[in-house]
Amino acid sequence: MNSGELHLKRVLDVEGRITEYGLKNSATKLIPEKCVLIGLAGQGKTRGTVALNMVQLCTNQSIAAIIPCEEVSSDYLYHNLDMRYKELRSISTGEGGRGGLNLTLI
Protein backbone atom coordinates (compact mmCIF):
# COMPACT_ATOMS: atom_id res chain seq x y z
CA MET A 1 0.00 0.00 0.00
CA ASN A 2 1.23 3.47 -0.73
CA SER A 3 0.33 6.54 1.28
CA GLY A 4 -1.89 7.90 -1.48
CA GLU A 5 -4.36 5.12 -0.69
CA LEU A 6 -4.95 6.29 2.90
CA HIS A 7 -7.83 8.44 1.62
CA LEU A 8 -9.81 5.18 1.17
CA LYS A 9 -10.28 5.18 4.98
CA ARG A 10 -11.41 1.50 4.99
CA VAL A 11 -8.84 -0.27 2.87
CA LEU A 12 -10.34 -3.34 1.20
CA ASP A 13 -7.78 -3.63 -1.61
CA VAL A 14 -4.62 -1.88 -2.79
CA GLU A 15 -3.15 -1.17 -6.21
CA GLY A 16 0.38 -2.49 -5.73
CA ARG A 17 1.51 -5.97 -4.83
CA ILE A 18 4.73 -7.34 -3.38
CA THR A 19 6.06 -10.79 -4.16
CA GLU A 20 7.01 -13.30 -1.49
CA TYR A 21 10.64 -12.78 -2.53
CA GLY A 22 10.26 -9.00 -2.18
CA LEU A 23 8.68 -9.37 1.24
CA LYS A 24 11.50 -11.60 2.49
CA ASN A 25 14.21 -9.33 1.06
CA SER A 26 12.98 -5.93 2.17
CA ALA A 27 12.35 -4.02 5.37
CA THR A 28 8.57 -4.10 4.93
CA LYS A 29 6.39 -6.21 7.20
CA LEU A 30 3.10 -7.97 6.64
CA ILE A 31 0.47 -6.07 8.60
CA PRO A 32 -2.54 -8.00 9.89
CA GLU A 33 -6.05 -6.76 9.19
CA LYS A 34 -7.74 -4.14 11.37
CA CYS A 35 -4.66 -2.06 12.10
CA VAL A 36 -4.71 1.72 12.19
CA LEU A 37 -2.57 3.24 9.45
CA ILE A 38 -1.27 6.81 9.64
CA GLY A 39 0.38 8.87 6.92
CA LEU A 40 3.76 10.09 8.13
CA ALA A 41 4.79 12.44 5.32
CA GLY A 42 3.37 14.70 2.67
CA GLN A 43 2.74 18.37 2.05
CA GLY A 44 -0.86 17.82 1.02
CA LYS A 45 -3.55 16.03 3.00
CA THR A 46 -1.71 12.70 3.39
CA ARG A 47 0.33 13.50 6.50
CA GLY A 48 -1.89 12.72 9.49
CA THR A 49 -4.51 10.89 7.43
CA VAL A 50 -5.74 7.75 9.16
CA ALA A 51 -7.13 4.55 7.63
CA LEU A 52 -8.11 1.07 8.79
CA ASN A 53 -6.97 -1.91 6.75
CA MET A 54 -9.57 -4.62 6.34
CA VAL A 55 -7.10 -6.99 4.63
CA GLN A 56 -3.51 -8.03 5.29
CA LEU A 57 -1.08 -5.78 3.48
CA CYS A 58 2.38 -4.25 3.42
CA THR A 59 3.00 -0.50 3.41
CA ASN A 60 5.70 1.80 2.19
CA GLN A 61 7.90 3.75 4.60
CA SER A 62 5.52 6.73 4.61
CA ILE A 63 2.89 4.86 6.62
CA ALA A 64 2.95 3.81 10.27
CA ALA A 65 0.80 0.91 11.42
CA ILE A 66 -0.60 0.66 14.93
CA ILE A 67 -1.42 -2.95 15.73
CA PRO A 68 -3.93 -2.79 18.59
CA CYS A 69 -3.81 -5.32 21.40
CA GLU A 70 -6.94 -7.37 22.11
CA GLU A 71 -8.09 -4.92 24.80
CA VAL A 72 -8.16 -1.98 22.37
CA SER A 73 -10.83 -1.61 19.71
CA SER A 74 -9.23 -0.84 16.36
CA ASP A 75 -12.44 0.94 15.31
CA TYR A 76 -12.31 3.20 18.37
CA LEU A 77 -8.61 3.94 17.84
CA TYR A 78 -9.23 4.68 14.16
CA HIS A 79 -12.08 7.10 14.89
CA ASN A 80 -10.18 8.76 17.74
CA LEU A 81 -7.12 9.45 15.59
CA ASP A 82 -9.19 10.34 12.52
CA MET A 83 -10.91 13.10 14.50
CA ARG A 84 -7.47 14.38 15.57
CA TYR A 85 -6.19 14.99 12.03
CA LYS A 86 -5.36 18.66 12.67
CA GLU A 87 -3.63 17.79 15.95
CA LEU A 88 -1.50 15.13 14.23
CA ARG A 89 -0.49 17.60 11.54
CA SER A 90 0.32 20.26 14.14
CA ILE A 91 2.82 18.03 15.95
CA SER A 92 4.64 17.24 12.70
CA THR A 93 8.27 18.19 12.58
CA GLY A 94 9.93 20.29 9.90
CA GLU A 95 9.63 23.70 8.36
CA GLY A 96 7.67 25.20 5.52
CA GLY A 97 4.88 22.62 5.47
CA ARG A 98 7.28 19.80 4.68
CA GLY A 99 7.16 18.29 8.14
CA GLY A 100 6.67 14.69 8.98
CA LEU A 101 5.34 12.48 11.71
CA ASN A 102 7.24 9.63 13.30
CA LEU A 103 6.41 6.90 15.78
CA THR A 104 7.78 8.87 18.71
CA LEU A 105 5.47 11.82 17.96
CA ILE A 106 2.46 9.57 17.44
C-alpha positions in Angstrom: 0.0 0.0 0.0 1.2 3.5 -0.7 0.3 6.5 1.3 -1.9 7.9 -1.5 -4.4 5.1 -0.7 -5.0 6.3 2.9 -7.8 8.4 1.6 -9.8 5.2 1.2 -10.3 5.2 5.0 -11.4 1.5 5.0 -8.8 -0.3 2.9 -10.3 -3.3 1.2 -7.8 -3.6 -1.6 -4.6 -1.9 -2.8 -3.2 -1.2 -6.2 0.4 -2.5 -5.7 1.5 -6.0 -4.8 4.7 -7.3 -3.4 6.1 -10.8 -4.2 7.0 -13.3 -1.5 10.6 -12.8 -2.5 10.3 -9.0 -2.2 8.7 -9.4 1.2 11.5 -11.6 2.5 14.2 -9.3 1.1 13.0 -5.9 2.2 12.3 -4.0 5.4 8.6 -4.1 4.9 6.4 -6.2 7.2 3.1 -8.0 6.6 0.5 -6.1 8.6 -2.5 -8.0 9.9 -6.0 -6.8 9.2 -7.7 -4.1 11.4 -4.7 -2.1 12.1 -4.7 1.7 12.2 -2.6 3.2 9.4 -1.3 6.8 9.6 0.4 8.9 6.9 3.8 10.1 8.1 4.8 12.4 5.3 3.4 14.7 2.7 2.7 18.4 2.1 -0.9 17.8 1.0 -3.5 16.0 3.0 -1.7 12.7 3.4 0.3 13.5 6.5 -1.9 12.7 9.5 -4.5 10.9 7.4 -5.7 7.8 9.2 -7.1 4.6 7.6 -8.1 1.1 8.8 -7.0 -1.9 6.7 -9.6 -4.6 6.3 -7.1 -7.0 4.6 -3.5 -8.0 5.3 -1.1 -5.8 3.5 2.4 -4.3 3.4 3.0 -0.5 3.4 5.7 1.8 2.2 7.9 3.8 4.6 5.5 6.7 4.6 2.9 4.9 6.6 3.0 3.8 10.3 0.8 0.9 11.4 -0.6 0.7 14.9 -1.4 -2.9 15.7 -3.9 -2.8 18.6 -3.8 -5.3 21.4 -6.9 -7.4 22.1 -8.1 -4.9 24.8 -8.2 -2.0 22.4 -10.8 -1.6 19.7 -9.2 -0.8 16.4 -12.4 0.9 15.3 -12.3 3.2 18.4 -8.6 3.9 17.8 -9.2 4.7 14.2 -12.1 7.1 14.9 -10.2 8.8 17.7 -7.1 9.5 15.6 -9.2 10.3 12.5 -10.9 13.1 14.5 -7.5 14.4 15.6 -6.2 15.0 12.0 -5.4 18.7 12.7 -3.6 17.8 15.9 -1.5 15.1 14.2 -0.5 17.6 11.5 0.3 20.3 14.1 2.8 18.0 15.9 4.6 17.2 12.7 8.3 18.2 12.6 9.9 20.3 9.9 9.6 23.7 8.4 7.7 25.2 5.5 4.9 22.6 5.5 7.3 19.8 4.7 7.2 18.3 8.1 6.7 14.7 9.0 5.3 12.5 11.7 7.2 9.6 13.3 6.4 6.9 15.8 7.8 8.9 18.7 5.5 11.8 18.0 2.5 9.6 17.4 
